């Protein structure tokens, strides 16, 4: 919906035929209506796997004393984060598959944008911290208890949830201050900065600079630090480790972590480093499905299937319940 507005310039009163947008229409994942039932079932299944898998990991990390270590503490944070991250977008996606209006209020859109960037930035920070945790555990084992003690882990966890608050708030405030007039159709399945900028009237240079420079630099910087940690780990293992079994175990753990990192960063870096253009929005929609729907569902499968301790704790919990 929209409301007419009058604009006064100088001493002359001029009525401009423009409207202020009060709600947006999310066009969804695809424009092909015939695919909606198939996509609905697929997205719903992935969301169920996400909530069930990450919920199980969170439960066993909290309840099993053997998993009360920094590595699994951060894994529990990642599981909680993945559930929240998908919940920001997936319920609205599912509703819009069969909804005739596909509408979202202006406030609802900005709120979704805020939590999307808040949780996305938090996950990027968390993956970097998890990589550093593995680096200290493998390359500095004697110093690990003092560096990654319980108090430090809690402080780090609070920081990685708090720091993105400012990043997401800046994006939300600047986007909400833009003038949206004319079309209110968002060529996406959730509210994000890039598609909203395509609908804005007036100057959006600051918003685009913030998106491409600040957000891009933030993502690349964290990816580089994460990659650097795993590079040092692999180098250390091949140069220092004499035991093949220890080498295999350490590489297996790092491989599962790095797989999660690559699955998360590949689509994110493509979208937020890619130059802004209306022609890229269709491609962005497809790629965004990866990190909003697919990646949170794959994380518990990767960690559960590749981690012996998690599998063991899950089996013990199932035996107790059954």
N, C-alpha and C positions, 0 to 999 in steps of 0.2 A: 504494500500500500504506500501511497505517497500523498503529500500535502502541498498545495500551491503556496508560493511565496512571492512577496513583492520586494523589490530592491530599489532604493532611492539613491540617486547619484547627483551630487552637486545640489543646485537649486531646483532641478527638474525631477519630478516623480516619474519613474519609468517602471512599468509592470512587465516583468520578464516572464515569458511562457516556459518556466522550468519548474520542476518538482523536486522536493527533498525526499529522499528515500527513507522510509521508516522500517522497512523489512526487505529481506533479500530472498531470492529463489535459488535454491541449490539444484543445479541441473543434473547432478548425480554422477555415477561412475561412467556411464555410457549413454549415448543418445539412441541406441538400438533397444527399443522396448521389449522385443522378444527375448532378449538375454536376461531380463530382470529376474524371472523366477530362478534361473540357474545361478545367477550371481547372488541372489538372496540366500539360497541354500549353502553356497560355498562360503560366503562371508559369515553366515551364522555358525557354520561348522568350525571355521577358523577361530571365531570368537569364543566358542565353547571350549576348544582345545586350549586357547590362551588362558581363559579363566580357570579351567580345571587343572591344567598343567602347572601354571604359575601359582595357583592356590595351593596345590599339593606341595610344591617346593617350599613355599612360605611356611606351610604347616609343619613340615618335617624339620626345616631349619630351626624353627622356634622350639619344637618339642623334643628333638633329639639332642642330648647333651654332647654327643660325639661330633656334632656339627657346629658347636659353639666356638668357632674360630673366625678370624677376620675374613678369610676367603668366603666362607658361607654366610657370614653376616652381610657382606656386600652382595652376595648372590640373592639373599632374601630381599634386600632393597631393590635389586633388579627385577625380581619377580613381582613385587608390589607395584613397581613403576610401570611394568609392561601391562598389568591389568588396568591401571589408571589411564595410561596413554591411549589404549584402544577404546576405553569407555568414553573418552572425550568425543570420539568421532563415530564409532561403529553403530551405536543405537540409532543415531540420526540417519546414517546410511541405510540401515535396514528399514526404518520407517519410510524413507523416501522412495524405496523400490516400488511401493504400491500406493504411495500417497499421491493425491491429485494436486495438492497445493505446493508441496515441497518448500514451504515458506519457513523462514527463521527470522526472528525479530532482530532489529539492529543491535540491541543489548545482548541478545543471545549469541549473535554472530561474533561480537567483540569478546564476549566471555569465552567462547569456544577457541577463538584465536589466542587468547591469553593463556589458557591452560594447555593448548597444543604446544606453544613455544616454551612454556614453563617446563613441561614434562619432557619435551624433546631435548632441551638444553641440559636438563638434569641427567638424562640417560647418557648423553655425550660425556659429561663430567664423570659419571659413575663408571663408565667403561674405561676411562683413563685411569681412574683410581684403582680399579680392579687389575689393570695391567701393571701399575706400579707395585701393587701388593704382591703379585707373582714375581716381579723383578726382585724385590727385597727378599722374599721367601727363598728363591732359588739362588740368587747371586750373593746375598748377604745373610745367610741362614743364622749365623751367630748373633747378629744384631736385630733379627726379625722380632723377637719378643719385646724388645725395648722400643723399636721404631713403630711397630703396629700393635701397640697395647690397646686394651679395651677403651680407655679414655680417649686416645687418639682416634680410634675408629668411630666413636660416637661423635666427636667433634668434626671429623671429616664428613660423616653422613649428614650432619646438620648443615654444614657448609655447602655440600653439593645440592642440597634441596633449597637452600636459601639464596645462593648466588644467582641462579636463573630467574629469581623473582624480579630483579631489576631489569634484566634483559627482556623478559616477556612484558613487563609493565610499560617499558619505553615503546615497544612495538604497538601495544594495545592503545596507549594514549595517543600516539602520533596518528595511528590509523583512524581512531574515533574522531579526531579533529578534522579529517578531510571532508570535503563537500561531495556528497554522492547525489548526483542529479541525473535524470533520464533513466537508463536501463538499470534494473535491479537484479538481473540474472547473473549469477556467479557460475562460471564455467568450471565447476569443481564439485566435489561431494562433501566438502567441509569448508569452513571459513579460514582462509589463510591470507597473509599479506599480499602475496603476488597477484592472485586473481582479483582481490579487492582494489588494488591499484589500477587495474584496467578499467574499473567503473568510476574512478574518482575524477572530479572536475578540478581544475586548477593545478597548482604546482605540487608535484609529488617527488621532486628531486631529493629532498631530505630522506623521505621514506625509502626510495630506491637505493640511495647511498648506504643507509643503515642496513638494508637487507643484503645488498651485494658485497659491501665492504666489511661492516662490523660482524654480521652474522656469518658471512663467508669466512672471514679471518678467524672467528671463534671456532667454527667447525674444523677448518684446516689445521689450526693450531692444536686442538685437542686430538685430532686424528694423528698428527705428526708425533705428539708426545706418546700416544698409545702405541703407535708403530715403533717408535724408538725403544720403548720398554721391551717389546717382544724381540726386536732386533738384538738388543744386548743380551736378553735371555738365551736366544738361540746360539749366539756367538759364544757365550759363556759355557753353555752345555757342551758344545762340540770341542771347545778347547780344554775344559777342565774335567769333565765327567769321564771316568774310566769304565763305569758300570753300564752295560747295555740296558739292563732292566730299569735303572734310574733314569737314563736318558730317554727311554721309551715312555715311561710314566710322566716325566716332566713335559716332554714334547706333546703327549696326548692331551694333557691338561691345557697347555698353552694353545694347542690347535683348536680346541673347542671354544676357548675365549676369543681367539683371533677370528674364527669363523663368524661369531656373533658380531664382532666389530665390523667386518667387511660387509655383512648383510645389512647392518644398520647404516653405515656410512656411504656405501655406493650410491643409493638413490638420493640421499640427502645432499651429498656433494654435487650431484648432477643438477639438481633443481636449484639450489641456492648459489651455485657458482655460475650456472648457465645464465647468459645475459637475458634480461627481461624482454619478452616479446610476446605478443598475442598469439602468434603461431605456435608457441611452445606449450601453451596451456593444455592442449589435448594430450600431449606427451606427458606433461607433469601429472595429470590425473592418473594415468596408468602407472607411473613410477611411484606416486604417492601411496598407492594401494600396498606396495611392498612394505614400507616402514610403518604404516598405520594398521594393517590387517595381518600381513604375512609374518613379518619379523617377530612381533610379540608372541605369535603362536609357535614359531620355530625355536625360540630361545629355550623353553623348558624341555623340548624334545632333544635339542643338542646337548644341554647340560645333563639331562637324565640318562640318555643313552650312552654318553661318553664318560660319565663320571661314576667310578666304582662306589665311592662313599655315598653319593646321593641315591644310587640304585639300591645299595644295601639298606640305607635308612628307610627308603620307601617300601622295600620288601618287609622289613620288620614292622612297620606301621600297618601294612596290609594284613599281616599275620595276626596282629593284635585285634584288628577290627573284624576279621573273619573268624 
